[in-house]
């Protein structure tokens, strides 16, 4: 197999680049665009921007300053439902409370917080263990390079939601999409745990117009993530960069996900995988 265990994803420079592009976009928005509805039903463009600011403040407080969090992200072993309920409550309460911030002030605060978060992740030991990332493992503490990468993924998703709401394309090139998917793939070993497969089964995700592939290999007990692709995986799922950006940033309805994926290999397993992608990443009709 021409594959290796999945490597560290370095996002330190990307954090600064993504935030600079977001700030450039926000400063160019009209009053109507700030109020535009987004794919997040409860939030306008301004609501998503406020959510991003809240994320910055939260991570600096709990990670850099070691302030105990009232959200269960630092708890060991909460259920997915408990985690989502706690986070949803926190996010909704924050956005509702901070809605009085003006767009210029909000943009300025995002600039400052973006600098501080980038400086924090650049200074901390990347291999130091921090909090858990529930969709990767509900019990294992993760290294700071992965916590920084998780933050980049979160920002990238919400940034694209804003761009789609105001019809301003961007952030769908390989430099931005490939790291986002590489980070997303870290959650797939846990996500595929319930899918039946024989040992040595391999599932490869490939970006067809870029040199990027990831492979999940089934061992006796679990799925293991690798970078690269074997010559003949059991299933190969292919995406263009544009399609990958739409699928993994939750930009498609569930019914539209399938037509953005090309499939080769074992039909039954492939059908389960595509249905899983649609259920997890697709939006409700």
C-alpha positions in Angstrom: 0.0 0.0 0.0 1.3 3.5 -0.9 -0.2 4.9 2.3 1.1 6.1 5.6 -0.6 6.8 9.0 -2.3 10.1 8.8 0.2 13.0 9.5 -0.1 16.2 11.5 -1.9 19.1 9.7 -0.2 22.4 10.2 -2.8 25.3 10.0 -0.9 28.1 11.8 -0.5 30.2 8.6 -3.9 29.2 7.4 -5.6 30.6 10.5 -4.2 34.0 9.7 -5.0 33.8 6.0 -8.6 32.7 6.5 -9.2 35.4 9.1 -7.7 38.1 6.8 -10.0 36.9 3.9 -13.0 36.9 6.3 -12.3 40.5 7.5 -11.9 41.7 3.9 -15.3 40.1 3.1 -17.1 41.5 6.1 -15.8 45.1 5.6 -17.3 45.0 2.1 -20.8 43.9 3.1 -23.8 46.2 2.9 -26.4 46.5 5.7 -28.7 44.2 3.8 -25.9 41.5 3.4 -25.1 41.6 7.1 -28.8 40.8 7.7 -29.0 38.1 5.0 -30.3 34.6 6.0 -27.8 31.8 6.0 -27.9 28.0 6.0 -27.9 28.1 9.8 -31.6 28.7 10.2 -31.4 30.8 13.4 -28.6 33.0 12.3 -28.0 35.8 9.8 -24.6 36.6 8.4 -24.1 38.8 11.5 -25.1 35.9 13.7 -22.5 33.6 12.2 -19.8 36.4 12.6 -20.9 36.8 16.3 -20.6 33.0 16.7 -17.1 33.1 15.4 -16.2 35.8 17.8 -17.7 33.8 20.7 -15.6 30.8 19.6 -12.4 33.0 19.7 -13.2 34.3 23.2 -14.1 30.9 24.5 -11.0 29.1 23.3 -8.6 31.8 24.5 -10.3 31.7 27.9 -10.4 28.0 28.4 -7.2 27.0 26.5 -4.7 29.8 26.9 -6.0 31.2 30.2 -7.2 27.9 31.7 -10.5 29.3 32.8 -12.9 26.5 33.6 -15.6 26.2 30.9 -19.3 26.0 31.5 -19.7 24.1 28.3 -19.1 20.3 28.3 -16.4 20.4 25.7 -13.9 19.7 28.5 -15.8 17.0 30.2 -14.8 13.4 29.7 -17.4 11.2 28.1 -20.5 13.3 27.5 -22.9 11.8 25.0 -23.1 13.4 21.6 -26.6 14.6 22.4 -25.5 16.2 25.7 -22.6 17.9 24.0 -24.7 19.3 21.2 -27.4 20.5 23.6 -24.8 22.3 25.7 -23.0 23.9 22.8 -26.2 24.9 21.1 -27.4 26.6 24.3 -24.0 28.4 24.8 -23.9 29.5 21.1 -27.5 30.8 21.0 -27.1 32.6 24.3 -23.9 34.3 23.2 -25.3 35.4 19.8 -28.5 36.7 21.3 -26.6 38.6 24.0 -24.0 40.1 21.6 -26.4 41.1 18.8 -26.1 44.7 19.8 -22.5 44.9 18.5 -22.2 47.0 15.4 -20.7 45.5 12.2 -17.6 47.7 12.4 -17.0 46.9 16.0 -17.6 43.2 15.4 -15.1 43.2 12.5 -12.5 45.0 14.7 -13.0 42.5 17.5 -12.6 39.6 15.0 -9.4 41.1 13.8 -7.9 41.4 17.4 -9.1 37.9 18.4 -7.9 36.4 15.2 -4.4 37.8 16.0 -4.5 36.5 19.5 -5.7 33.0 18.6 -3.1 32.7 15.9 -0.4 33.8 18.3 -1.6 31.3 20.9 -1.6 28.3 18.6 1.8 29.4 17.2 3.3 29.6 20.7 2.0 26.5 22.4 3.8 23.1 22.1 1.9 21.4 19.2 2.2 18.0 20.9 1.0 19.2 24.3 -2.3 17.5 25.2 -5.3 19.7 25.7 -9.1 19.1 25.6 -11.1 16.4 23.9 -12.6 16.7 20.4 -15.8 14.7 20.8 -16.2 13.7 17.1 -12.7 12.3 17.1 -12.8 10.7 20.6 -15.1 11.5 23.5 -12.5 10.5 26.1 -9.0 11.1 24.7 -7.3 14.4 25.1 -5.9 15.8 21.8 -2.6 17.5 21.0 -2.7 21.2 20.4 -1.8 20.9 16.7 -5.1 19.1 16.3 -7.0 21.6 18.5 -5.7 24.4 16.2 -6.7 22.3 13.1 -10.2 21.8 14.6 -10.5 25.6 14.9 -9.4 26.1 11.3 -12.1 23.6 10.1 -14.8 25.4 12.2 -13.8 28.7 10.7 -13.7 27.4 7.2 -17.2 25.9 7.4 -18.7 29.1 8.8 -16.8 31.3 6.4 -18.2 29.4 3.4 -21.7 29.7 4.9 -21.3 33.5 4.9 -19.9 33.5 1.4 -22.8 31.4 0.1 -25.3 33.7 1.8 -24.0 36.8 0.1 -23.0 35.1 -3.2 -19.3 35.8 -2.8 -17.4 32.6 -3.9 -14.0 31.8 -2.3 -12.0 29.5 -0.1 -12.6 26.5 -2.4 -9.0 26.2 -3.7 -6.8 23.3 -2.8 -4.8 25.4 -0.2 -8.0 25.8 1.9 -10.0 22.7 1.1 -7.4 20.0 1.4 -6.5 20.8 5.1 -10.1 21.1 6.0 -10.9 17.6 4.6 -7.7 16.1 6.2 -9.0 17.4 9.6 -12.5 16.1 8.9 -11.1 12.7 8.1 -9.8 12.5 11.7 -13.3 11.8 12.8 -14.0 9.1 10.3 -12.5 6.1 12.3 -15.1 6.8 15.0 -17.8 7.7 12.5 -17.4 4.4 10.6 -17.3 2.2 13.7 -20.9 1.1 13.2 -20.4 0.2 9.5 -19.9 -3.6 9.1 -16.8 -4.5 7.2 -14.3 -7.4 7.0 -10.7 -6.8 8.3 -8.4 -5.3 5.6 -11.4 -3.5 3.9 -10.2 -0.1 2.6 -12.2 3.0 1.9 -10.4 5.8 0.0 -11.6 9.4 -0.3 -9.9 11.1 -3.2 -9.9 14.7 -4.5 -9.9 14.0 -8.2 -8.5 17.4 -9.3 -5.8 17.6 -6.6 -3.1 15.2 -5.4 -4.9 14.2 -2.1 -6.3 11.0 -0.8 -7.1 9.5 2.6 -7.8 5.8 3.3 -9.7 4.2 6.1 -8.4 0.6 6.7 -10.4 -1.8 8.8 -8.4 -3.8 11.3 -9.9 -6.5 13.5 -11.1 -4.0 16.1 -11.3 -0.6 14.4 -10.8 1.7 11.4 -7.4 3.3 11.0 -6.8 6.5 9.0 -4.0 6.7 6.5 -2.8 9.4 4.1 -2.7 8.3 0.5 -4.4 5.4 -1.4 -3.8 1.8 -2.1 -3.9 0.6 -5.7 -7.3 -1.0 -5.4 -9.3 0.0 -2.4 -12.5 -1.8 -1.6 -14.4 1.5 -2.2 -13.2 4.7 -3.7 -15.2 7.9 -3.2 -14.1 10.8 -5.5 -14.8 14.5 -5.2 -13.8 17.5 -7.1 -12.4 20.4 -5.0 -15.6 22.3 -5.6 -17.8 19.4 -4.6 -15.7 18.5 -1.6 -16.0 22.1 -0.4 -19.7 22.0 -0.7 -20.2 18.6 0.9 -17.8 19.0 3.9 -18.8 22.5 4.7 -22.5 21.4 4.9 -23.5 23.4 1.9 -25.8 20.8 0.3 -29.2 19.3 1.0 -29.0 15.6 1.9 -30.7 14.7 -1.4 -28.0 16.5 -3.4 -24.9 14.9 -1.8 -24.9 11.7 -3.8 -24.6 13.5 -7.2 -21.4 15.2 -6.0 -19.6 11.9 -5.3 -18.2 9.4 -7.8 -18.2 5.8 -6.5 -16.1 2.8 -7.4 -15.9 -0.6 -5.7 -18.2 -2.7 -3.5 -21.7 -1.5 -4.1 -23.3 -2.3 -0.7 -20.5 -0.7 1.3 -20.4 2.3 -1.0 -24.1 2.9 -0.7 -23.8 2.9 3.1 -21.0 5.4 3.0 -22.7 7.8 0.7 -25.9 7.6 2.8 -23.8 8.3 5.8 -22.2 11.3 4.2 -25.6 12.7 3.3 -27.0 12.1 6.7 -24.1 13.7 8.6 -23.0 16.5 6.3 -26.2 17.2 4.3 -28.8 19.8 5.4 -32.3 18.8 6.0 -34.7 19.5 3.2 
